[in-house]
Structures are given as structure tokens and as C-alpha cells.
Amino acid sequence: MGTPPMKQTPSANTAVAEALPQFGGRGFQRGNMLGANFGSALEALWANRLRSLLTSLGIFIGVAAVIAALTLTQGASAFINGRISSLGTNTIIISPGSANSRGAFGASGTTQSLTVSDMQALAHISHVTGVSPVISLSAQVIYGHQNWNTRIQGVSTAFQSIQSWDLAEGKWFSNSDDLSGRPVALLGQTVMHSLFDASGADPIGQQLRVRDQIFTIVGVLQSKGGSFGQDDVVFVPFAAALTRLKNSTYVDQIQVQVDSSDNVNTVQQGLTTILERRHRIPVGSPDDFQSISSSQLLQTAQQFSQTLTFLLVGIAAISLTVGGIGIMNIMIVSVTERTREIGIRMSIGARRSDIRNQFLIEALTLSLVGGIIGMILGLLIGFGITKLVSLPFIVSVNSILTPFLVSAAIGVVFGLYPAVRASRLDPIVALRTE
């Protein structure tokens, strides 16, 4: 009688042999290692697709916020730049009140300091081709049974060329209208549509009531885009506004047109000297007015847009960081769950670099998928917001490249530690892990 065979217990080699058909054909032929790693990564992510989707959620929300912020700020910057450029490069705006502590242009102060005689004195400076005082007030305008709250501005005839206003119909008021204070008015497109669309009447020659004063409409202005209310305005002769609507010895603003952009700085220095002398401002004391050229205003607007962009992108970056931490967390969990698989792969020939690359590819794939979804979502949000507020929708190369670069960086940075941790596992210890 022979000796019965001894019962063998499962060993690491047995586990490897049993697992070889499952893992041996996927990834360890040296000639196609990168493709095999990519395929293995996709299989692992698809096997846990719900978890993968939730993990990439933080990434695509952050990327969408970045893209929407860039689109919005680029649209706002383009609109502001276009609005300021419409003034030309040879316009100087003078407002009452001193500049702030940093010398930046801001809102006018409460102190009124500019007068009609100041405006008349500035008209005699060399290279000045046009000067217009501006009186601003808000009021309700009424035509028939229609009424509209809008901005009324009293200006001179030179204001048309300074601000580059074109007429859709009618004419601008004349010098004699301005000097005599004749009650005539020009309507912006927003006001015209609000008052006359219901009746379909031609605005030219119609009577418009502003407060308790009657003005005759002599012209309708062409649209400048409608955003932020530049078409929501009524222009009247300066003298008429001064005597009929706002009885004041001061003006709210003076706009100066220079013959050439090369002479703007010279004129700005000259008008500063004249106003300081007229207002008896001692040397070294702060001025009671502030002057800024259109080029300076454009520079200030660009700085503001840049600051706003940094702020919005910085806030969105917090979401991206949280998403990256989520990727790191889920990859560490994945390494722990697949410790035995890692040991089997190493025992049948996978190098540590192969294991590291596989987990890096998984993290990178999660980030890139989130980045692509976030890019599409961000562009849709940006398009909706810009159209809602009537801003131009601008998509730059940076807006397209940003999600891919940011997503790839997050995948590499936050996936590196779990990948290295997986590659450093002892294959013998990994094979014994249940």
C-alpha cells in the first residue's frame, strides 16, 4: 500500500498561477507597456465608475468656475475697453473732489468745485478743440401715458464730437439752442423704445415732460450697445438743464477734447495749472478736482479687470484644491483595496515604475475627464451670463488650454503620492494580503 499524497496548502506561487490568466495578458509586454497601463487604468476606473464620477466632481466644478470667471472678466474687460475707446485717445475728464490716497481715479466727491467759468477758461488752452460741461440728474420722463425713469444730462454742442454720438434720426441741438436754453431733447435708444414703442409714433417733434418742464424732442441717438445704461439717457442743452432742472452754480463734470493724443499730457498739465490758480489752491495742497485722460481711464479699468480675474480664479482654485485632495484620498483607498492585485502584477513581471505609472494614469484620467466636463460646463455658464448682461462672449486660447493644464497638474500632483506608495509595496507581503 503506497503512502497517500500529502495535502498541499495554497501558496503565493499557486495564487500567482491562478491569477496569471487574468492579469498576464494585460500590461506586461515590454513593447506596449504604456498602452497596457492605460487600458488597466480605464478598466479599474470603469469598475468603480460611480466612485470615479463623484471623485471628479470637485475637479469639473472647479474648472467650470475658472472658465466661467475668465469668460465673464474677458467679456467685461472688452466692453469697458470698447466704451472707453469710444471716447478716443484725446479726451480728458475733469470731476470735482480730490483723488484718493493712491491717486487713482474714483467717484466724484461730495464737494462741488467746478463752475461754468472754469469751463470757459479751459476752452482757451492751446490744442483744445472742444469743451463741454455736464450736469447730471435722475428724473422721470413722460410721454402720453408712458413714463420712464432715466438719466438726464445737460451738455453743450461739443459733447456730440467728444463722446462720438451718432444720430439715428433728427439733429443735435444747435449753439443757439444751447445759449438760449431752449427746451429741446435728444433721446437714447432705451428711452425712445420705452416711451414710443407702445404708440408707434415718430419721436421727432413730440413733447416730453421732465418733472414739470416740457421739452421738444429734436433727435434720437444711435445705440451704443445698451449695456450698463449708456443708451438709457436724455441729453438737453446745458443752459436749459441749469435753469429748468437743476438750479446750481456748479457743474458735475467737464470734458475736454484735445486735437491730438500727443498733446494730451501737455493740455492736462495746463488745465491743472489754470484750475489750481482759479481755485486758489496753495502749492503742495491737494486739488479740489481730479482730471484723467481716456488712456489713464483705460489703464485703470484694465487693472481693475485684472484684479477681478485674479480674485475669481483664486476662489475657483480653492475648489480645484479640494477636488485634488479628493483624488488623492480615493487613490489611497484604491491602493489599499488592490494590494493583492499589485503583488500579483509584480510577481509576474511588472516593475515598480509600471505600478506607479498605472496609478498615475488613473489619477490623470480622473482629472482630465473632470477638466473636459468642466470646460464645457464653464463655457455654457459663461455664455449664459454674458448674454444675460449683454457682454461680448469671448473665448481665448487660454480659456481652452487652462482646463487641460490645470487638470493634468492636479492629476500628477495629487496622484503622485498614492502611485509611489503603491509601487513601493513588498510583493510578498502584498500577496499575503486578503
PEPENOR-V901519 format. One record per pair of residues at least 6 apart in sequence whose ideal C-beta (glycine too) atoms are under 7 Angstrom apart, sorted by the first residue. I is the first residue (numbers start at 1). J is the second residue. Records with the same first field share a line. If there is no record, write none. Layout:
I: J + J
//
This chain:
12: 428 + 431
15: 344 + 431
16: 344 + 347 + 348
19: 344
20: 348
23: 344 + 345 + 348
24: 348
26: 36 + 39 + 40
27: 33 + 36 + 37 + 40
28: 36 + 348 + 349 + 350
29: 36
33: 354
37: 354 + 357 + 358 + 361
38: 361
40: 358
41: 358 + 361 + 362 + 365
42: 365
44: 362
45: 52 + 362 + 365 + 366
51: 330
52: 366
55: 326 + 327 + 330 + 366
56: 366 + 369 + 370
58: 319 + 322 + 323 + 326
59: 320 + 323 + 367 + 370 + 371 + 374 + 407 + 410
60: 370 + 371 + 373 + 374 + 377
61: 319 + 374
62: 316 + 319 + 320 + 323 + 374
63: 320 + 370 + 371 + 374 + 375 + 378 + 403 + 406 + 407
64: 374 + 377 + 378 + 381
65: 316 + 319
66: 313 + 316 + 378 + 402 + 406
67: 374 + 375 + 378 + 379 + 382 + 399 + 402 + 403
68: 378 + 381 + 382 + 385
69: 309 + 312 + 313 + 316
70: 309 + 398 + 399 + 402
71: 379 + 382 + 386 + 393 + 394 + 395 + 399
72: 382 + 385 + 386
73: 305 + 308 + 309 + 312
74: 394 + 396
75: 386 + 391 + 392 + 393 + 394
76: 305 + 391
77: 302 + 305
78: 392 + 394
79: 227 + 391 + 392
80: 301 + 305
81: 298 + 301
84: 294 + 297 + 298 + 301
86: 164 + 224
87: 163 + 294
88: 164 + 294
89: 261 + 294 + 295
90: 257 + 258 + 260 + 261 + 264
91: 162 + 255 + 257 + 293 + 294
92: 256 + 258 + 264 + 267 + 268 + 291 + 293
93: 253 + 255 + 292
94: 114 + 253 + 254 + 256 + 289 + 291
95: 108 + 253 + 289 + 290
96: 108 + 109 + 111 + 112 + 113 + 114 + 288 + 289
97: 108 + 109 + 111 + 290
98: 109 + 286 + 287 + 288 + 290
99: 105 + 290
100: 106
104: 300
105: 290 + 292 + 296 + 297 + 300
111: 288
112: 250
113: 279 + 288 + 289
114: 250 + 251 + 254 + 289
115: 249 + 250 + 251
116: 133 + 251
118: 254 + 275 + 278
119: 131 + 133 + 251 + 254
121: 274 + 278
122: 128 + 131 + 254 + 256 + 271 + 274
123: 131
125: 267 + 270 + 271
127: 258 + 259 + 263 + 266 + 267
128: 256 + 258 + 267
129: 257 + 258 + 259
130: 158 + 161 + 162 + 257
131: 158 + 254 + 256
132: 155 + 156 + 158 + 159 + 162 + 255
133: 156 + 238 + 251 + 254
134: 153 + 155 + 251 + 252 + 253 + 255
135: 153 + 154 + 238 + 241 + 242 + 246 + 251 + 252
136: 151 + 153 + 252
137: 152 + 245 + 246
138: 149 + 151
139: 152 + 210 + 211
140: 147 + 149
141: 147 + 148 + 150 + 191 + 195 + 208 + 209 + 210 + 234
142: 209
143: 195 + 196 + 206 + 208
144: 199
146: 194 + 195 + 198
148: 191 + 194 + 195
150: 191 + 232 + 233 + 234
151: 232 + 233
152: 210 + 234 + 236 + 241 + 245
153: 233 + 235
154: 236 + 237 + 238 + 240 + 241 + 242
155: 235 + 238
156: 178 + 238
157: 172 + 173 + 174 + 175 + 178
158: 257
159: 255
160: 172
161: 257
162: 255 + 257
165: 221
166: 222
167: 219 + 220 + 221 + 222
168: 220 + 221 + 222
169: 204 + 219 + 220
170: 204 + 218 + 219 + 220
171: 218 + 219
172: 186 + 219
173: 184 + 218 + 237
177: 184 + 237
178: 237 + 238 + 239
179: 239
181: 237 + 239 + 240 + 243
182: 237 + 240
183: 213 + 214 + 215 + 216 + 240 + 244
184: 215 + 216 + 218 + 236 + 237
185: 208 + 215 + 217 + 218 + 234 + 235 + 236
186: 218 + 219 + 221 + 235
187: 203 + 217 + 220 + 221 + 234
188: 221 + 231 + 232 + 233 + 234
189: 221 + 223 + 226 + 231
190: 226 + 231 + 232
191: 232 + 233 + 234
192: 203 + 220
196: 203
203: 217 + 220
204: 217 + 218
205: 216 + 217
206: 217
207: 214 + 216
208: 215 + 217
210: 245
211: 245
213: 244 + 245
215: 236
223: 231
224: 230 + 231
225: 390
226: 390
227: 389 + 390 + 391
242: 248
256: 267 + 271
258: 264 + 267
264: 293
268: 291 + 293
271: 291
272: 291
275: 289
276: 287
279: 288
281: 287 + 288
320: 406 + 410
323: 370 + 410
324: 410 + 413 + 414
325: 414
327: 363 + 366 + 367 + 410 + 411 + 414 + 415
328: 414 + 415 + 417 + 418
331: 359 + 362 + 363 + 415 + 418
332: 418
335: 359 + 418 + 421 + 422
339: 425 + 430 + 433
340: 430 + 431 + 433
342: 355 + 422 + 425 + 430
343: 425 + 427 + 430 + 431
344: 431
345: 355
346: 355 + 427
347: 427 + 431
352: 423
353: 423
355: 422 + 423
356: 419 + 420 + 422 + 423
359: 415 + 418 + 419 + 422
360: 412 + 415 + 416 + 419
363: 411 + 414 + 415
364: 408 + 411 + 412 + 415
366: 411
367: 407 + 408 + 410 + 411
368: 404 + 407 + 408 + 411
370: 407
371: 403 + 404 + 406 + 407
374: 403
375: 403
379: 395
382: 393
383: 393
386: 392 + 393
387: 393
//
